[in-house]
Amino acid sequence: MCIIKSEVDKMVDARKVANKIVNEREKAIRYHDTVKPCMDVIRYHIDKLELMVDNEMWPLPKYRELLFIR
């Protein structure tokens, strides 16, 4: 299975668990501990893909482009 897909699935599951937590502090800690690590892995691999895929084939704005849109 694609590493991005598996991390997205893992992140979705982690979010479902975290979103059931009523206490906002505990929810934030759960997001930090379980959701953010998945996002970091996804981001790493997407950044690599953005460098490899031609702009003509990439239908979305690339992350670096989003940072500098005025």
N, CA, C and O atoms as a GROMACS GRO file, in nm:
protein
  280
    1MET      N    1   0.085  -0.119   0.000
    1MET     CA    2   0.000   0.000   0.000
    1MET      C    3   0.090   0.125   0.000
    1MET      O    4   0.199   0.124   0.057
    2CYS      N    5   0.043   0.227  -0.063
    2CYS     CA    6   0.115   0.353  -0.069
    2CYS      C    7   0.132   0.411   0.071
    2CYS      O    8   0.038   0.412   0.151
    3ILE      N    9   0.252   0.459   0.100
    3ILE     CA   10   0.280   0.512   0.234
    3ILE      C   11   0.193   0.633   0.265
    3ILE      O   12   0.152   0.651   0.380
    4ILE      N   13   0.164   0.716   0.164
    4ILE     CA   14   0.079   0.833   0.187
    4ILE      C   15  -0.062   0.788   0.224
    4ILE      O   16  -0.120   0.838   0.320
    5LYS      N   17  -0.116   0.695   0.150
    5LYS     CA   18  -0.252   0.645   0.177
    5LYS      C   19  -0.260   0.582   0.315
    5LYS      O   20  -0.356   0.605   0.387
    6SER      N   21  -0.162   0.503   0.352
    6SER     CA   22  -0.166   0.438   0.483
    6SER      C   23  -0.156   0.540   0.595
    6SER      O   24  -0.220   0.525   0.699
    7GLU      N   25  -0.075   0.644   0.576
    7GLU     CA   26  -0.064   0.750   0.678
    7GLU      C   27  -0.192   0.833   0.686
    7GLU      O   28  -0.233   0.874   0.795
    8VAL      N   29  -0.255   0.858   0.571
    8VAL     CA   30  -0.382   0.931   0.573
    8VAL      C   31  -0.487   0.849   0.647
    8VAL      O   32  -0.562   0.904   0.729
    9ASP      N   33  -0.494   0.721   0.620
    9ASP     CA   34  -0.589   0.635   0.691
    9ASP      C   35  -0.562   0.636   0.841
    9ASP      O   36  -0.655   0.644   0.922
   10LYS      N   37  -0.436   0.627   0.877
   10LYS     CA   38  -0.396   0.629   1.018
   10LYS      C   39  -0.435   0.763   1.082
   10LYS      O   40  -0.484   0.767   1.195
   11MET      N   41  -0.413   0.872   1.009
   11MET     CA   42  -0.446   1.005   1.060
   11MET      C   43  -0.597   1.020   1.079
   11MET      O   44  -0.642   1.076   1.179
   12VAL      N   45  -0.674   0.972   0.983
   12VAL     CA   46  -0.820   0.980   0.994
   12VAL      C   47  -0.869   0.905   1.117
   12VAL      O   48  -0.953   0.955   1.191
   13ASP      N   49  -0.815   0.787   1.139
   13ASP     CA   50  -0.852   0.710   1.257
   13ASP      C   51  -0.813   0.782   1.386
   13ASP      O   52  -0.889   0.785   1.482
   14ALA      N   53  -0.694   0.840   1.387
   14ALA     CA   54  -0.648   0.914   1.505
   14ALA      C   55  -0.736   1.035   1.531
   14ALA      O   56  -0.765   1.067   1.647
   15ARG      N   57  -0.779   1.103   1.426
   15ARG     CA   58  -0.868   1.218   1.441
   15ARG      C   59  -1.003   1.176   1.496
   15ARG      O   60  -1.060   1.246   1.581
   16LYS      N   61  -1.055   1.064   1.450
   16LYS     CA   62  -1.184   1.016   1.500
   16LYS      C   63  -1.179   0.992   1.650
   16LYS      O   64  -1.272   1.027   1.723
   17VAL      N   65  -1.069   0.934   1.695
   17VAL     CA   66  -1.052   0.910   1.839
   17VAL      C   67  -1.037   1.042   1.914
   17VAL      O   68  -1.101   1.064   2.016
   18ALA      N   69  -0.952   1.130   1.862
   18ALA     CA   70  -0.925   1.257   1.929
   18ALA      C   71  -1.049   1.344   1.935
   18ALA      O   72  -1.072   1.413   2.035
   19ASN      N   73  -1.130   1.343   1.831
   19ASN     CA   74  -1.249   1.428   1.828
   19ASN      C   75  -1.356   1.388   1.927
   19ASN      O   76  -1.448   1.466   1.955
   20LYS      N   77  -1.347   1.269   1.981
   20LYS     CA   78  -1.442   1.224   2.083
   20LYS      C   79  -1.406   1.276   2.222
   20LYS      O   80  -1.486   1.267   2.315
   21ILE      N   81  -1.286   1.329   2.237
   21ILE     CA   82  -1.241   1.379   2.366
   21ILE      C   83  -1.306   1.515   2.392
   21ILE      O   84  -1.298   1.605   2.308
   22VAL      N   85  -1.370   1.529   2.506
   22VAL     CA   86  -1.443   1.652   2.540
   22VAL      C   87  -1.347   1.759   2.590
   22VAL      O   88  -1.358   1.875   2.551
   23ASN      N   89  -1.256   1.722   2.676
   23ASN     CA   90  -1.162   1.818   2.734
   23ASN      C   91  -1.068   1.869   2.625
   23ASN      O   92  -0.996   1.792   2.561
   24GLU      N   93  -1.071   2.001   2.604
   24GLU     CA   94  -0.993   2.061   2.494
   24GLU      C   95  -0.843   2.041   2.510
   24GLU      O   96  -0.773   2.018   2.411
   25ARG      N   97  -0.794   2.049   2.632
   25ARG     CA   98  -0.650   2.029   2.655
   25ARG      C   99  -0.610   1.886   2.620
   25ARG      O  100  -0.510   1.863   2.551
   26GLU      N  101  -0.688   1.791   2.668
   26GLU     CA  102  -0.659   1.650   2.637
   26GLU      C  103  -0.671   1.623   2.487
   26GLU      O  104  -0.593   1.545   2.431
   27LYS      N  105  -0.769   1.687   2.423
   27LYS     CA  106  -0.785   1.670   2.278
   27LYS      C  107  -0.663   1.725   2.205
   27LYS      O  108  -0.612   1.663   2.111
   28ALA      N  109  -0.616   1.842   2.247
   28ALA     CA  110  -0.498   1.903   2.184
   28ALA      C  111  -0.375   1.814   2.202
   28ALA      O  112  -0.296   1.797   2.109
   29ILE      N  113  -0.360   1.759   2.319
   29ILE     CA  114  -0.247   1.669   2.345
   29ILE      C  115  -0.257   1.545   2.256
   29ILE      O  116  -0.156   1.500   2.202
   30ARG      N  117  -0.376   1.490   2.242
   30ARG     CA  118  -0.395   1.372   2.157
   30ARG      C  119  -0.363   1.404   2.011
   30ARG      O  120  -0.299   1.325   1.942
   31TYR      N  121  -0.409   1.522   1.965
   31TYR     CA  122  -0.376   1.563   1.828
   31TYR      C  123  -0.225   1.574   1.811
   31TYR      O  124  -0.169   1.528   1.712
   32HIS      N  125  -0.161   1.636   1.909
   32HIS     CA  126  -0.015   1.652   1.902
   32HIS      C  127   0.056   1.517   1.897
   32HIS      O  128   0.150   1.498   1.821
   33ASP      N  129   0.009   1.426   1.978
   33ASP     CA  130   0.077   1.297   1.992
   33ASP      C  131   0.044   1.197   1.882
   33ASP      O  132   0.125   1.110   1.851
   34THR      N  133  -0.075   1.208   1.821
   34THR     CA  134  -0.115   1.104   1.725
   34THR      C  135  -0.143   1.156   1.584
   34THR      O  136  -0.112   1.087   1.486
   35VAL      N  137  -0.200   1.274   1.572
   35VAL     CA  138  -0.236   1.326   1.439
   35VAL      C  139  -0.118   1.396   1.373
   35VAL      O  140  -0.088   1.370   1.256
   36LYS      N  141  -0.051   1.482   1.446
   36LYS     CA  142   0.060   1.559   1.388
   36LYS      C  143   0.172   1.470   1.333
   36LYS      O  144   0.223   1.500   1.225
   37PRO      N  145   0.212   1.364   1.401
   37PRO     CA  146   0.316   1.277   1.341
   37PRO      C  147   0.274   1.220   1.205
   37PRO      O  148   0.358   1.208   1.115
   38CYS      N  149   0.148   1.187   1.189
   38CYS     CA  150   0.099   1.140   1.058
   38CYS      C  151   0.109   1.251   0.956
   38CYS      O  152   0.152   1.229   0.842
   39MET      N  153   0.069   1.371   0.995
   39MET     CA  154   0.076   1.485   0.904
   39MET      C  155   0.219   1.512   0.860
   39MET      O  156   0.244   1.545   0.745
   40ASP      N  157   0.313   1.497   0.952
   40ASP     CA  158   0.454   1.519   0.919
   40ASP      C  159   0.503   1.420   0.814
   40ASP      O  160   0.574   1.458   0.721
   41VAL      N  161   0.465   1.294   0.829
   41VAL     CA  162   0.505   1.192   0.732
   41VAL      C  163   0.440   1.220   0.596
   41VAL      O  164   0.506   1.212   0.492
   42ILE      N  165   0.311   1.252   0.598
   42ILE     CA  166   0.240   1.284   0.473
   42ILE      C  167   0.306   1.403   0.405
   42ILE      O  168   0.332   1.400   0.285
   43ARG      N  169   0.332   1.506   0.482
   43ARG     CA  170   0.393   1.628   0.426
   43ARG      C  171   0.528   1.598   0.362
   43ARG      O  172   0.557   1.646   0.252
   44TYR      N  173   0.610   1.519   0.429
   44TYR     CA  174   0.742   1.484   0.376
   44TYR      C  175   0.729   1.420   0.238
   44TYR      O  176   0.798   1.459   0.144
   45HIS      N  177   0.641   1.321   0.227
   45HIS     CA  178   0.628   1.248   0.101
   45HIS      C  179   0.561   1.332  -0.008
   45HIS      O  180   0.597   1.320  -0.125
   46ILE      N  181   0.466   1.414   0.029
   46ILE     CA  182   0.402   1.502  -0.070
   46ILE      C  183   0.503   1.605  -0.121
   46ILE      O  184   0.506   1.634  -0.240
   47ASP      N  185   0.586   1.658  -0.032
   47ASP     CA  186   0.690   1.752  -0.075
   47ASP      C  187   0.782   1.687  -0.178
   47ASP      O  188   0.819   1.750  -0.277
   48LYS      N  189   0.818   1.562  -0.156
   48LYS     CA  190   0.903   1.490  -0.252
   48LYS      C  191   0.830   1.471  -0.385
   48LYS      O  192   0.890   1.487  -0.492
   49LEU      N  193   0.703   1.437  -0.378
   49LEU     CA  194   0.624   1.419  -0.500
   49LEU      C  195   0.614   1.549  -0.579
   49LEU      O  196   0.623   1.549  -0.702
   50GLU      N  197   0.595   1.660  -0.508
   50GLU     CA  198   0.584   1.790  -0.576
   50GLU      C  199   0.710   1.822  -0.655
   50GLU      O  200   0.703   1.886  -0.760
   51LEU      N  201   0.823   1.778  -0.606
   51LEU     CA  202   0.949   1.803  -0.677
   51LEU      C  203   0.964   1.713  -0.800
   51LEU      O  204   1.032   1.750  -0.896
   52MET      N  205   0.901   1.597  -0.797
   52MET     CA  206   0.917   1.500  -0.904
   52MET      C  207   0.814   1.516  -1.016
   52MET      O  208   0.844   1.490  -1.133
   53VAL      N  209   0.694   1.560  -0.980
   53VAL     CA  210   0.585   1.566  -1.078
   53VAL      C  211   0.587   1.701  -1.149
   53VAL      O  212   0.598   1.806  -1.086
   54ASP      N  213   0.576   1.697  -1.280
   54ASP     CA  214   0.575   1.818  -1.361
   54ASP      C  215   0.455   1.907  -1.324
   54ASP      O  216   0.347   1.856  -1.294
   55ASN      N  217   0.475   2.037  -1.328
   55ASN     CA  218   0.369   2.132  -1.294
   55ASN      C  219   0.243   2.111  -1.377
   55ASN      O  220   0.132   2.131  -1.328
   56GLU      N  221   0.260   2.073  -1.501
   56GLU     CA  222   0.145   2.051  -1.590
   56GLU      C  223   0.058   1.934  -1.543
   56GLU      O  224  -0.062   1.930  -1.572
   57MET      N  225   0.118   1.841  -1.472
   57MET     CA  226   0.044   1.723  -1.426
   57MET      C  227  -0.008   1.737  -1.283
   57MET      O  228  -0.088   1.656  -1.238
   58TRP      N  229   0.038   1.840  -1.212
   58TRP     CA  230   0.000   1.860  -1.071
   58TRP      C  231  -0.116   1.959  -1.068
   58TRP      O  232  -0.094   2.079  -1.088
   59PRO      N  233  -0.240   1.913  -1.044
   59PRO     CA  234  -0.356   2.001  -1.056
   59PRO      C  235  -0.375   2.102  -0.942
   59PRO      O  236  -0.451   2.198  -0.956
   60LEU      N  237  -0.308   2.081  -0.833
   60LEU     CA  238  -0.326   2.168  -0.716
   60LEU      C  239  -0.207   2.262  -0.699
   60LEU      O  240  -0.098   2.235  -0.750
   61PRO      N  241  -0.228   2.374  -0.629
   61PRO     CA  242  -0.112   2.459  -0.598
   61PRO      C  243  -0.015   2.380  -0.511
   61PRO      O  244  -0.056   2.308  -0.420
   62LYS      N  245   0.111   2.395  -0.538
   62LYS     CA  246   0.212   2.328  -0.456
   62LYS      C  247   0.229   2.407  -0.326
   62LYS      O  248   0.201   2.526  -0.320
   63TYR      N  249   0.273   2.338  -0.223
   63TYR     CA  250   0.283   2.400  -0.091
   63TYR      C  251   0.365   2.528  -0.095
   63TYR      O  252   0.325   2.630  -0.038
   64ARG      N  253   0.479   2.524  -0.161
   64ARG     CA  254   0.564   2.643  -0.167
   64ARG      C  255   0.494   2.758  -0.239
   64ARG      O  256   0.520   2.874  -0.210
   65GLU      N  257   0.406   2.725  -0.333
   65GLU     CA  258   0.329   2.829  -0.401
   65GLU      C  259   0.225   2.890  -0.308
   65GLU      O  260   0.201   3.011  -0.313
   66LEU      N  261   0.164   2.808  -0.225
   66LEU     CA  262   0.066   2.860  -0.130
   66LEU      C  263   0.129   2.958  -0.032
   66LEU      O  264   0.065   3.055   0.010
   67LEU      N  265   0.253   2.933   0.003
   67LEU     CA  266   0.320   3.021   0.099
   67LEU      C  267   0.341   3.161   0.045
   67LEU      O  268   0.346   3.258   0.121
   68PHE      N  269   0.353   3.172  -0.086
   68PHE     CA  270   0.390   3.301  -0.145
   68PHE      C  271   0.281   3.364  -0.231
   68PHE      O  272   0.308   3.458  -0.306
   69ILE      N  273   0.159   3.312  -0.221
   69ILE     CA  274   0.047   3.374  -0.293
   69ILE      C  275   0.012   3.505  -0.224
   69ILE      O  276   0.001   3.512  -0.102
   70ARG      N  277  -0.004   3.608  -0.305
   70ARG     CA  278  -0.036   3.740  -0.246
   70ARG      C  279  -0.182   3.771  -0.262
   70ARG      O  280  -0.227   3.877  -0.219
   0.00000   0.00000   0.00000
